[in-house]
């Protein structure tokens, strides 16, 4: 096992180490547990010394569901480690270390120390950046006391670097839909099979809303491993009634406030969080957690900041990292709800990666959008050309044009004469969302 250095590494070492580690990426891009297993062995198997772990896979809603669970657990006095990806502004956002009174993002110094140890143990062998940084996270989680670890899958599940946790408290599967087809398959059934790969023998599986094809795959996988199932619509349910969240399972009914996080889909995510914590009998303050949960760039209102100031007075600016067809449908539904409360023209500022289905994402917005403005995703060579994004929008009957960046798009809105001022949604990519938060001085904490 690589021993820690006897002196602290400077904070700037974090970016330097990450740059070196990225260069170790295997020549063949594949999902595999072999590289991760080798590195964890060299580190003394920290994955065997983690706190009780809830492992979360799915296509959409993973981060929000984890945010609700963290808030509910911390409101009940629990120390909660959290691992999520990708980050929005700083890599540190991926690793939250539990502490009395609430967890904190890993410090630059502690992160650099863990990355240095994993780099030394890896000894220059091929490995993906996600694998080696996940190993660093496992070191940190194993060596800092906590009551619970909330662990998000990076990609898929079956061959994801996080899937070497052998005995989780529970596996959680959020809604499954089409995404990452190059790695996970082109059908919902194939993708569900990859997500269901996190199911462990005789460990509970808590399942959010699923299309029938995905649910059938998950049910078969759980049956093979004798894993108890807690499925929405069967063992538990959640709904909104009279502006409240109503949750029900065999242990009773909970009448809870509507989440602070915006959108009907957050009712579903909060319900899945409640179901999970009740399935594993962890202490949780459900009401306080639902009201306190926060998850940046998920229909986040940006009320002020240098970037927002470039929009005309009175404009509402919202930010969301949604980037696939199911995410687009959830966003469109949430914006319809906002429109019913207070009607405004909707302007969509959109930047997407070339691996995403831009038409599938945009289709639910047809008829809702006054104008779509396509922008590049900053720093992403794999981003779709704004002209192609605008063409996809026009193909759906939307008025669309191109701007060189988000700031320019916001500037250009001043040349319209819309009354009342428009509601602007910036979306299409978590990378774009992170750039917006950085430019607006709203770094996640």
N, C-alpha and C positions, 0 to 999 in steps of 0.2 A: 504493500500500500504506500502511495506517495505521501510523505509527511509534509505538513504545512511549513512554509518558510518561517524563520525565526524573526522576521521583520515584516511590517505591513507593506503591501504593494501600493504605489501611488494610484489615485483614482483614474488617471489617464490610461493606466495599464489595461483597463477593461476593453476599450475600443481596440487597442493594439492586439490584445490576445484574440478577440473575436475575429479580427481581420486575418490573423494567422490561421485560426481554426477553420475559417471558411475555405482556405486554400487546400484543406485536407479532403475535400469532398471526393467521394469515389468517382472514377471515370465512368462507371456504369451507374446510372440513376436507377436505384431499386429500393423497395421497401424490404427490410430484413431485420431480424433480431440478433443476428450473429455478431455484428460489430458492437452493438450495445452490450450484449452479454459479455464479450471479451473485456471491454473497458470496465464494466462494473466489477468483474472478477478482479481486475488489477487494482481497483480502488477498495477492495475489501467488502464488496457487496452491500453498499449502503441501502439498496432497495429492500433489504431484509430487516432494516432497522428504522423504517419509517413509522410515523404515528398511524393509527387507524385511518384507512384511506377510502374515500369515495371516488370512484373512477368514472369519468363522464365522457361519453362519445355521442356522436350525432352530427347532423348537417347544420342545423340552425338552432340557436338558443342555448348552446353550451355555456357561453360566458355569462349570460344573464341568469341562467339557472344557478350557476356557481355563485354569482353575486348575491342572489337571494339567500342561498344556504349560508354563505359566510355571514351575512348580516344577521340572520336568525340565530346562528350559533354564537356569534360574538355578543349579541344582545343578551344571551343567556349566560355570559361569562366565560365562554370557551375560547381557548387559544387556537387559532385556525391558520395553518399554512395553506397557501393557494398557488397553483401552477397553471398558467394560462398562456396562450399564444394566438396570434403574434402580438407584439407590442405596438403601441401607437406612436410614441415619441421616443422613449428611452427603453433600452433592453431590460432595465431593472423592473419594469412593470410586469414582467412575466413571473417574477418570484416574490411572493409576499410571505413574510415570516410572522408567525403568530406571536402575540405578546399580550400580556394583561392589559385590558382596556381597548384592544383592537390591534390588528396586525399592521406591519409597516413594510414598504417596499425594501428589498435588500439594498444595503448601502453599496456604493461603488467599491469601497475597500473590501468588504466581505465577498462581493461578487468576483472581483479580480482575484482574490485568494483562491476561491473555489475553482475558477477557470484555470488558474495556473496549475493547480493540483491535477485537474483532469488532463490538461495538456501534457504534463510530465508523465502521467500514467499511460496515456495513449501512445507516447513515444513515436509520433510522426506517422502512425498507420492511417490508412484511409478511413474516414468516418464523416458522416454528415454533420453540419453545424447544429441541427436540432438534436441529434443523438448526443453529441458531446456536451452541449449546454444542458440537456436534460440530466445527464450524469452529474453535472455540477450542481444542479438543483437538488437532486437526490442527496448529495453530500450535505448540502445546507439543511435540508429538511431532517436528515438523520441526526445531525449534530446540534440542532436547536430544539428544545422541548416544545411540544404542542399537544393538544388533545385530538385534533383531526387534521388530515390533509385532504384538500379538495384538488383532484388531479385531472386536468383536461387533456384528452387525446389531441395530438397534433394533427394527424392525418389518418383517416380510416379507423383503425382500432387493432385488428388482428396482428399486424406487423408494425405497429407504431412503437416508438422507443419507450413510451410509458407503460407498455403492456408486459413488462417484466415484474410488475407487482403481482405476486402470486395469490394473495389472499385478502382482497379488499373487503371492507365492510359491506359494500354494495357496488354493483355496476349500474350506471344510469345511461339510458339511451334516449336522447332528445329526438324530435322529428327528423326522419330520414328523407332526403330528396336527392335530386341529381346535382352533383358537383364533383370536381376533381376526377373527371372521367378517365383521364390518362392513367391514373393510378388505381382507381377503385372500381372501374367498370362503367358500362353505359346504361345499365338498367337499375331500377330501384332495388330489385331483388339482389343483384350483385353487390351493390353498395351496402345494403342492409346486412349482408353476410359478413362484410368487412367490419362493420360497426359491432355486430354481435360477437366478433372475435374477442372482445374484452370480457365476455361472460365467463365466470369461473365456477368450478364444481361446487354445488350446494350453497353458493353465495347469492343473496337476493339480487334480483334484477328489477329496477324500477323504470317503467317505459312511458314516455310521453305520447302525445297523439301521433298515430301512424296511419299511412294508407294501408289497406288490407294486404297488399303484396309484401310490404316491409314487415308488417306485424307477423305474418305467417312465418317468415324466415327467422325472426327473433324468437318466436314461440318454439320452433323446432330446435334451435340452438340451445335454448334454455332447457328443454326437455331432455336433450342428450346429456346435459351436465347436471341434471336433477337440481337445477337452480330455481328457487321459488320466484314466481312472477308477480309483479304488482303493476298492472296495466291500466292506463287511463280508460275509463268507460267500463272496466270490469271490477277491479279491486278498489279503485278510487276514482273520483271525478272532481272537476272544478268548473265553476261558471261564474258569470257576473250577473248579479241580481240587485236592481235598484241602486246601482253605483257601488255595490259591495262585492267582495270576492267571497264566494261560498264554496267551501271545500267539504267533501264527504268521503269517508271510508268506513270500514267495519267497526272502527273504534269511535265513530261519532261524527258530528257536524261542527265545522268551524265557520263562524261569521267574522270575516276579516275585512280591513279596509282595502280599497283599490290601490294597487302599487303606485309609487311615485314615478317609476319608469313608465314612459308613455307608450300606449298602443295596446289593442286587445290581445296581441300575442304575449304580452307580459303577464296577463292573467294566467295563460297556459304555463309559462315558465315558473311563475311563483307557485302554482299548484303542484308542479313537478318537484320543486324544492321541498314543499311541505310533505308531499308523499314520500320522498326519499328519507327525510329526517324522521318521519314517523315509522317508516319500515325498519329502520335500524335502531330505533328507540334512543336517539340522541336528544339531550336537553336542548330545547330551542324556544326562543321567544318569537313566535310567528308574527304577531301584530307589529311589534317594534321593528322586526327585520324587514317586513314588507314595506314599511314606511321609510326605512333608512337605506335600503339597497340602492346602490348607484353603480352604473356601468357606462363609462364614457363612450361616446360615438355610437350610441344606440338610441336613435331619435332624441338626441341631446339638443336642447335649446341653447343657442349661443347668444346671450343677451347683450354682450359688449365685447370689446377688444379691438385691436388695430385692424384686423381683417374685416370684422363685422362693420366697423365704422365706414368702410368703403361703400356699403350699401346705402341707398337713399333712406331718409328718415322714415321711421314707422314700419320698415320691412322686418318681418320675422325671419330669422335665419336658423335653420335646423341642420343637424349633421347626423349621418348614419353610415355605418360601414357595410351595409347590405350589398351583396354582389352576385347573388344567384336568383333563379326564378322564384323559389319559395320565399327568399328574403324580399324580393320585389313585391310579391303578393301581400306579405305581412305589412310592408311599408305602405303600400297603396291603401290597404284596409285602415291602417291607423290614420292616414291623412284624410280619408273620407270621414272618419270620426271627428277629426279636427275641423274639417270643413262644415260639418253639421253644427258644431258649436259656434264657430265664427267664420263666415265665408270670406275667403281671399283668393285672388288669382294665384295659381301655383306655378312657380318657376323651378325647374329641375336643372341643377348643375351636376354634370355627370362625367366621371372618368373611370375607365375600367381596364383591367388586364386582358391581354389577348387570349388567355385560357378560359375566359368566362363567356357565357351565353348572353350577349348584350340584348338581343331581341327578347329572350325569355325573361330577363330582368325588367325590361321596359314595358312589356305587353300589359301588365296589370294597370299601368298608368295611362293607357290610352283613354282619352275622354276626360282625364283629370287635369292634364298639364296644359297650361297656357303656352308655355315655351320651354324647350329643352336647350341647354347650352353645354356643349361638349368641350372638355378640357383634357390635357394630358395628365397622367399620374406622375407627379414629380419624382425624378430619379429612377424611374422604372423603364428599362429598355424593353420589357415585355408588355408594356402598355399598348392598348389599342390606339390607333391614330384617331384624334378627335373627329376627323372627317368621316371615318367609318362609323363612329358612334352616332354622329349627327345623321348619317344616311340611314342607320337602323331606326332612329326615332322618326324620321320622315316617312320611312316605309310603314310605320304604324299610324300614319296620319297626323303626326305632331309637327308643329312649327319648330324648327331646329336650326341652330347655327353653331359656330365654333368661336372659342376665346382662347387666348394663349395661356391663361391660368385662372385660378378661382378669383383672385383679386380683380383681374380685368373683367371677368364675368359679372362680378358684383358692381363694378364701376358702370358697366354698360346698362344695367337695369335703370339707372338714373335717366336714361334717354327715353324711357317709356312713360306714358301718362295713365298709369293704372290707379283706379280708386275703388276700394281702399288699397293701400300699399300691398304688394304681393307677399306671399309666404314662399320662402326659398328653401329647398331641400338640396343639400350637397351630399352626394352618395355615389355608390358604385364600386368602392374599394376601401378596405381598411387602411391601405397605404396612403390613399388620398386623404382619408379622415385624419390620419396621424399628422400629415403635412399641414392640414387646416388648423388642427389644435396647436401645433408648434407656431405657426404664423400668427395665430390669434392670442398667444401667450397663455394657453389653457392646458398646460402639461398635466396629465393624470398623476394623482398622488396616492 
